[in-house]
Amino acid sequence: MIKFIRGFITIFCFIFYGISALIFNYFVFPIQKSKYEQYEILRKSWSFFIQLLLKLHIIRLNVTNIDKIKNIKNSIIVSTHPSFIDIVVLMSIIPYSTCFVANRLAKNFFLKGIVKLLFLIETQSVDELIEATCSKLNDGLNVIIFPMGIRHRKNETPRIRRGTALIAQKSRKNIVMLDLETDYDFLQINQPIYDAGDKPILYSLEYLGQIDTKEFIEKYPDEVTFNTKITKYISKTLYKR
């Protein structure tokens, strides 16, 4: 019975989220003049969504070093990726941030306006995506990347892709590493939205440190070596192995 009630509440939260996205698409964002103002409105709206999940006891959230995380500025942010709403959790805390999203979200009835306006859509070539990402970074934004590309479970160690290193090398922006974990599976791949278990899911977010990109470039000027070293460093830090 508890699982049924929690599942119903979770579905209600996502319906509320979808309706809110429509309102922002057609009534809020069109009248905003500043792109930064749009990002801040999005952050506050997603913060409200996370607060709703917290108030209704669907999730719990424990953030270590929250001041450092809230004050991340103009950086490449890499994070572990345990669930579907990870980006919402991160962007509700970290101001002026964007991320990569799948092309299907750009066609989603509820989200397409927001996605096309504020996010990086994964439909371009690698070179075009790097250019678009560097442009966002040059505008002073943070870019959040899940460098493994897919959601993964707590004890899994997925392969880290080299895209982060390529972006860091071209933009020369520092890389901030975050660990985001859930205490049990929630909104995993092929897991229904209504499968919310029988107790609040604990999201734990921890600041793991920062890579000084310029220092790495000076130490490893060769492009291949730089990419290899950065990728291995990220993998070792995120998965502590």
C-alpha positions in Angstrom: 0.0 0.0 0.0 2.8 2.4 0.9 4.5 1.7 -2.5 1.3 2.4 -4.3 0.8 5.8 -2.5 4.4 6.8 -3.1 4.1 5.8 -6.7 0.9 7.9 -7.1 2.6 10.9 -5.4 5.6 10.6 -7.7 3.5 10.6 -10.8 1.6 13.6 -9.5 4.9 15.5 -9.0 6.0 14.7 -12.6 2.6 15.8 -14.0 3.0 19.1 -12.0 6.5 19.4 -13.4 5.3 18.9 -17.0 2.5 21.5 -16.6 5.0 24.0 -15.1 7.3 23.5 -18.0 4.5 24.3 -20.4 3.8 27.5 -18.5 7.4 28.6 -18.6 7.7 27.7 -22.3 4.8 29.9 -23.4 4.2 32.5 -20.8 7.4 33.2 -18.8 10.5 32.8 -21.0 9.1 34.8 -24.0 9.0 38.0 -21.9 12.5 37.6 -20.3 15.1 39.8 -21.8 18.3 38.4 -20.1 19.5 34.9 -20.8 21.0 34.8 -17.3 17.6 35.7 -15.9 16.1 32.8 -17.8 18.7 30.4 -16.3 18.0 31.7 -12.8 14.2 31.3 -13.3 14.8 27.7 -14.4 17.0 27.0 -11.4 14.4 28.3 -9.0 11.6 26.3 -10.7 13.7 23.1 -10.5 14.5 23.9 -6.9 10.8 24.1 -6.3 10.3 20.7 -7.9 13.0 19.2 -5.7 11.5 20.8 -2.7 8.2 19.3 -3.6 9.7 15.8 -3.7 11.4 16.5 -0.4 8.2 17.8 1.3 6.2 14.8 0.1 9.0 12.5 1.4 9.7 10.9 -2.0 13.4 11.8 -1.7 15.8 13.1 0.9 18.9 15.2 0.0 22.2 15.3 1.8 24.7 17.8 0.4 28.4 17.9 1.6 30.3 21.1 1.1 27.1 22.9 -0.1 28.7 26.3 0.0 31.4 25.2 -2.5 28.9 23.6 -4.7 26.6 26.6 -4.7 29.5 28.9 -5.6 30.8 26.9 -8.6 31.4 29.5 -11.3 32.2 29.2 -15.0 33.5 25.6 -14.8 33.0 22.2 -16.5 31.2 20.1 -13.9 31.4 16.3 -14.1 29.2 14.1 -11.9 28.2 10.5 -11.4 24.7 9.7 -12.8 22.5 7.4 -10.7 19.0 8.6 -11.8 16.8 10.4 -14.4 16.5 13.6 -12.3 20.2 14.1 -11.5 20.5 17.1 -13.7 17.4 18.7 -12.0 19.0 18.1 -8.6 22.3 19.6 -9.7 20.8 22.6 -11.5 18.5 23.4 -8.6 21.6 24.0 -6.5 24.3 25.3 -8.9 23.4 28.7 -10.5 23.8 29.6 -14.2 24.3 26.1 -15.5 23.4 24.1 -18.6 24.0 20.6 -19.8 23.8 18.2 -22.8 20.4 16.7 -23.4 19.2 14.0 -25.8 17.6 15.1 -29.1 14.3 13.5 -28.1 13.8 16.1 -25.3 14.0 18.8 -28.0 10.9 17.3 -29.4 9.1 16.7 -26.1 5.8 18.6 -26.0 6.4 19.8 -22.4 10.1 20.6 -22.6 11.1 21.5 -26.1 10.9 25.3 -25.6 13.2 25.2 -22.5 15.6 22.7 -24.1 16.1 24.6 -27.3 16.6 27.9 -25.5 18.9 26.9 -22.7 20.5 23.5 -23.3 23.1 21.8 -25.6 21.3 19.3 -27.8 23.3 16.2 -28.8 22.5 16.3 -32.5 25.6 17.9 -33.8 29.0 16.5 -34.7 31.7 16.2 -31.9 33.5 19.3 -33.2 30.2 21.3 -33.3 29.3 20.2 -29.8 32.7 21.2 -28.5 32.3 24.6 -30.1 28.8 25.1 -28.7 30.0 24.0 -25.2 32.9 26.4 -25.3 30.6 29.2 -26.4 28.4 28.5 -23.3 31.5 28.5 -21.1 32.8 31.7 -22.7 29.4 33.3 -21.8 30.2 32.6 -18.1 28.0 29.6 -17.6 28.7 26.3 -16.0 28.4 23.2 -18.2 27.4 20.0 -16.4 28.5 16.7 -18.0 27.9 13.1 -17.1 31.1 11.8 -18.6 30.0 8.2 -18.6 27.0 9.1 -20.8 24.5 6.8 -19.2 22.8 6.3 -15.8 24.6 3.7 -13.6 24.1 1.9 -10.4 26.1 2.6 -7.2 28.6 -0.2 -7.5 29.2 0.1 -11.3 32.2 1.7 -12.8 31.3 2.8 -16.3 33.9 3.9 -18.8 34.6 7.7 -18.8 34.5 9.3 -22.3 37.1 11.7 -23.5 34.7 14.5 -24.4 35.3 16.4 -21.1 39.0 16.5 -21.7 38.5 17.8 -25.2 36.3 20.6 -24.0 38.7 21.4 -21.1 41.6 21.6 -23.5 39.8 23.9 -25.9 38.1 26.2 -23.3 40.8 26.0 -20.7 38.1 26.1 -18.0 38.6 24.1 -14.8 36.9 20.9 -14.1 34.8 20.4 -10.9 34.1 16.8 -9.8 30.9 15.9 -7.9 29.7 12.6 -6.5 25.9 12.1 -6.6 24.6 8.8 -5.3 21.2 7.3 -4.3 20.9 4.7 -1.5 18.8 2.5 -3.8 17.6 2.5 -7.4 15.2 5.3 -8.4 14.4 6.4 -11.9 17.0 4.1 -13.3 17.1 2.9 -16.9 13.8 1.0 -17.7 12.6 1.6 -14.2 9.0 3.0 -14.1 8.4 6.5 -12.6 5.9 5.1 -10.1 8.5 2.7 -8.7 9.5 4.8 -5.7 10.0 2.1 -3.1 8.6 2.2 0.4 10.8 4.9 1.9 12.4 8.2 0.8 15.3 7.8 -1.6 18.4 9.4 -0.2 20.4 11.5 -2.7 23.9 12.3 -1.4 25.9 15.0 -3.2 29.6 15.6 -2.4 32.2 18.0 -3.8 35.2 15.9 -4.8 37.6 18.6 -5.9 38.8 20.6 -8.9 41.2 20.1 -11.8 43.3 23.1 -12.7 43.1 22.7 -16.5 45.8 25.2 -17.3 48.2 23.4 -14.9 47.5 20.1 -16.7 48.1 21.7 -20.1 51.4 23.0 -19.0 52.4 19.7 -17.6 51.0 17.6 -20.5 51.2 19.8 -23.7 50.7 16.9 -26.0 47.0 16.6 -26.8 46.7 12.8 -26.6 48.6 12.7 -23.3 46.5 15.5 -21.8 43.2 13.8 -22.8 44.4 10.5 -21.3 45.6 12.0 -18.0 42.5 14.1 -17.5 40.1 11.2 -18.3 42.0 8.8 -15.9 42.0 11.5 -13.2 38.3 12.0 -13.5 37.6 8.2 -13.5 39.8 7.7 -10.4 38.2 10.6 -8.5 34.5 9.8 -9.3 34.8 6.1 -8.6 37.6 6.3 -6.0 39.4 3.4 -7.6 
